[in-house]
Amino acid sequence: MLTKDELPACPVATTLMLIGNKWKIFIVQRLLDRPWRFNELQKDIPGISQRVLTDNLRSMEADGIINRTVYPEVPVRVEYALSELGETMRPIVSSLFEWGVMYQALVKADKKSS
């Protein structure tokens, strides 16, 4: 987690710093449904590389947004899930989804009237 001195003064800047990149919001969106394994996430998020996914998962785990669970099996199974803190992002992602649906409908309606 960030220290008090590392936090931006603006709360919106704090949120964007934690989940504002293109990939983190897609990761959070997937994890809202259920825990995922690394390869499942990589296959389900178009265009994300192994390195970028690894970096983002590590960052989100360090920030307390996700939990990484390693199961002592052969082969080892690792799952990523939202933490209790991460679950509080549900309304944010829901609002983004709803706004996107509304915008897509406006664009489609505008194309039909042109």
Order of alpha helices (4+ residues) and beta strands (2+ residues): alpha-alpha-beta-alpha-alpha-beta-beta-alpha-alpha
